[in-house]
Amino acid sequence: MSVWLDDISRDRLRTGNLQMLIDDMHVVGVTSNPTIFAKSLSSGTAYDDQIADLKAYGVTVDEVSRMITTYDIRWACDVFRPTYEATNGLDGRVSLEVDPRLARETAPTIAEARALWWMVDRPNLLIKIPATAEGLPAIAQCLSEGISINVTLIFALERYGEVIDAFMTGLERAAAAGRDLSKIRSVASFFVSRVDTEVDDRLDKLGTPEAAALRGKAALANARLAYELFEQRFATERWQALRAQGANVQRPLWASTSVKDPSFGDTMYVVDLVVADTVNTMPEGTMRAMADHGKLLGDTVHGTYEASRQVFADLEELGIAYDDVVQVLEDEGVTKFEASWNQLLDTIRTKMGVG
């Protein structure tokens, strides 16, 4: 399991903090998202000089956001280039998300992904595309063009199956176009803690002993069943045909792995999701908690599938419908990232002194 940092900022890059995490904390990749960039931009003055220069140059607010974010991501890609080379492209990856306001539009998402891929111009970049219904054809198209993709905001098992299908479709088209499949990489970001946040809120409203007994179980069960689906889909003849052409497996990536409920162990979404061919992207706080007191128990996914299915059967009995939970989470995820992006743009406007 690869450890990636779920954070990026100009200060981390400028101070050498990112390199320190690589050297001391076994970090082999970075993920970013609109919320992370909005926070980075609103904290301190690290971006002020660049924004002032871009204002003087007459650049629009939207274009300033692209230039700032791609600058940080390009820098991070260079920091991780030795890791990328040492792992033959498996790790050393840095993720940059398309404008979240495009999450429900296929063609603009494809265009934005192409633009970001061109602007960063680093082989260890991953372009993040949300796993909305409209995002799926964009994922397949971008992969077919040789763009490496981090599929983000996956909550539902059914949607994850569609993501894997889009991944394989993209690779099949890439192969038909004569592309080298070994150069194309992808991860599928399955969100973890938010599932417990939503389900546990519903359980707390029920207020029964049966409900209380299920708190903190849904997120791990969901992720573990996602891994079961991963194993099944990547054992098919369809995948074996792609593998024979040099394709790399699309690894599951556990995202949103900081614990939101203080009554849970602060390393549970790391310790309880250890299994081969996966990535866990975590904030520095979770990383340091693992270093301080996390106890690795080996593979904590295999052997859990039946118990995981039972968790959702028990939730259904209490009237908590899986399909409703995951749809709410997808909708909220898109909305939250869009709000963060708008916050980022507002911060840029303020720093530029424009309306």
N, C-alpha and C positions, 0 to 999 in steps of 0.2 A: 504494500500500500504506500503510495507516494504522498508526502506531506507538502501541500501548497499553502501559501499565505493568502488569506481572503482580505487583502487590503493593499492599497498603493497610495503614495503621496509624494509630492516633490521633496518634502523634508526627508522622507525615508531614503530617497535616492541621493540627495545632496549630502546627507550626514554619514552615509555608509551603513545606515541601519539595515538596509535590505541585504547587503553583502554579509553583515554580521549574522543575520538569521540563516543565511546560506551556510556560513562557516560553522556556526555553533548549534543550530537548531534543526539541521537536516532538511531545510526548506529547498524544494526543487521546482517550484513554480509559483505563479501569482494569478489570482483572479481579481478582477475589478468589476464594479457595477455602478449604475448611476448614483446610488446612495453614497457609496464610498467616495466618488469624485465630488459630490455636493458637499460632503463633510470636509474633505481635504481643502476645497477651494474657500470655504467659509472660515477656516481656521488659520489665522496668521496672515503673513504677507508674502508667502513664498512665490505666489503667482503674479504679484502686483506689477513688477517690471515688465514681464512679458505682455500682460494685458495692456499696459500703457503704450508699449511699442505697437501692438496690434491696433489699438485705437488710433494712434497717429498715422498708421498705414491705411486706415479707413476700412478695416475689416468688420463684417457684421457680427452680431452677438452669436448667432448660430455657428458661424465659421470660427470664431474665437474658441468656442467650446470644443470644436474638433481639433484645432491646432494645439490647445492646451493638453487635452487628453491623449492625443496621439504622440505628443512630445514625451510625456511621462511613460507611456507604454513602449515607445521605441527605446528609451533609455533603459527601462527594465528588461526588455528583450536582450539588449547588449550585455547587461549584468548577468543574465542567465545563459548567455551564449556558450560558455564553457560546459555548463550542465547539459545543454541541448546536444552539444557535440559528443560529450562523454556517454550519453545514454542513447545515442543514435536517433535522436528526435523524440524519444518517449516522454522525457521530462524537459525541464528548462523552458516551459511554456508560459506565456503571458496572455491573458484574455482581455479583450476589449469589446464592450457591448454596442450593438447598433442603437441608434436613437430609439428609446422605448416608446415614443409616440407613434412609431410605425408598427407596433406589435400586431395590429389587426390588418395590416396591408402587406401583401406579398411582394409586388413589384418594387415598391419603394424600399423594402427591407433588403432585397437583392442588390439594388443600386447602392444603398448605403454600405452594405457589406463589401462590395467591390471597391468603393471609394476608400474605406478604412484600411482594407488590405493593401491598396496601392499607397496610401499615405504613410503607413507604418513601414511597409517594405522590409519586413524581417521574416525569415523562414520559421521562426519559433513563435509567431503570433497565432492566437486562436481568436476568431471572430465569434462573439456570443450572439446567438439568435434565440429568442424565446420560443418555447414549444407550444405556441398557440396553433390552432387549426390553420391559420393563414401563414404561420411560420414554417410549417412542415415542407411545403413545396419550395420555399426559399432555401431551406437547409439542403434539400436534395440538389437544387440548381447550383448553389455555391460550391458544394463538394464536387460536383461534376466539372467545375471550372478549376479545381485544384486548390480551392480555398479551405484551409483547415478550420473546423468549426467546434465551438463549445455550445452545445444545446442547453439552454438554461430554462429555469422555471418549470421543471417537471415535477408534478405532484401525483398524477394518476397512473396506475399501472397500465391501463388501456392506452393512454397517451404515450407512455414510454414505449409500448410495442409499436406504435405508429412512428415514433422517433427512430427506432432501430430500422424499420422498413424504409424510412426516408434516407437514412444513412446508407443502407445497402443499395437503394435505387441510385443515389448520387454516385457511389463508387462504380456501379455498373455502367452508368453513362460516361463516367470519366475513363473507364477502361475502353469503352467503345470509341472514345475520342482519341485514344492512343496515349493517355496520360500515365505517368508512373505512379501507381497506387501506393507504393511504399513511401512516397513523399507527403501523402495526405493523412492528417491525423484528426481525431475527433474524441471528445468526451461528452458524456450525457449527464448533466448536472441535476441530480435528484435531491430536492429540498427536504430537509429532515425536521428540524425543530418546529417549524411553523405548523406541521401536522399536529404535533402535541398541543401547541398553543390553541388551535382551533377546536380540536376534539376535547381537550380537557376543560375548556370553557363551557362546552355543551354538557359535559359530565358534571361539572360543578353546579350547573343550573338544575340538574336532576336531583342532586343531593342525597342519593341513596347509597347504601354500603356497596351495592353491586357496581354503581357508577364509580365510586371512589377507588375500587379495586382495579379499575382499568386505566387510571391516570398514568400518564407517562409510558404507555405501551404502544400506542398507535404508530408513532413515528418510526420506531425501530422495526416494528412489524412490516410497515409499508416499504421501508428501504430493503429489508431482507427479502421480501417477496419480489422486489425489483431485481435483486441479484439473481434470484431463481429464474426470472424471465430472461435476464441476460445470458445465463448459462444455457437455457433452452434454445434461444434464438441463434446463439453463436456456436451451436452444435449441428445446425441444419446443413443440408447439401448446398443451399444457396450461399451460405457463408463460406463453406469449404471451397467453393469455386472461386470466390473472391480472394480468399486466403492464398490459393494456389497462384494467383496473379500478383501476389505481393502486398495485399491489403493488410492494414493494421487494425486490430480489434478496437472497437469504440468502448473505452473504459467507462464504467459508472463513476461519477464523481459525487461524493457526499457533500452537499452544500448546506449552509445554514446549520452549522454544527456547534454553535455556542448554545449553552443551556440557558433558556429564558426563565425557568421556574427554579427559584433558589432551594426548593425542597428536594431537587434531584441532584445527583452527583454531577459536578461540573465537567467531567470528562466522559460522560456516558455515551455521547454521540460519536466519540472516537473509539473508545475501548470496545463498545458493543457492535461495531461495524468493521472490524478488522477482517479482511479477506483478500485474496489475491486479485490482481488486475483491477484495482480501484485506486481512486484518489480521494483524500480528505482535505478539503480546503477550509482552513480555520483562521479566525482572528488571532492576533498575537496573544491575547489573554488566555484563550483555550490552549494554545500551544505551550505557554509557560505553565499552565496548570498540569498539562500532561507531563512536562519535564520535571515538575516538582513532586507530584504524587500520583500520576496516572500509572495504572498497573496493567500492562499488556498481558492478555490471557491466551494469545494465539488466535486462531480462526474462531470468531464468535458469530458466524453467519450460517455455516453448514450445520444441519441438524435442527434448525429453528423454523423450518417452513410450515410445518403442520401447526405448531403453536402460534405462529404469526397469523395463519388463516383463522384460527380460533378467536383471536383478538377481534377481528372484524366481524365474525359471526356473533360474538357477544355484544359488540357495539350495535349491530343491526337489531338485536333483540331488545335493546334499550331505546330503539327508535332513532339512532344516529346513523344516517345513511352515508355510506362511503362516497357515492357519486356526487352527493351534494357537498360534502366536505371538500373534496378535491377541486370541484368547480369554483367554489367560493375562494379557495386558496389561489387558484390560477388568476381569477379576476382581480383579487386583491393584490397579487404580486405585480401584475401589469400596471395597476393603478398606482401602487406605491413607487415603482420605478419611474413612472411618468411624472409623479409629483416631485420626486427627487431631481429629475432632469430639469423640471421647471424651476426648482429652487436653485440649481446650479446656474441656469440662465439668468435668474434674478440677481444672483450674487455677481455675475459678470457685468450685468447692466449697472449695478450699484458702483462697482469698482471702475467702470468706464465712465460713469457719470452721465449715462443716457437714460431716457425714459422707457 
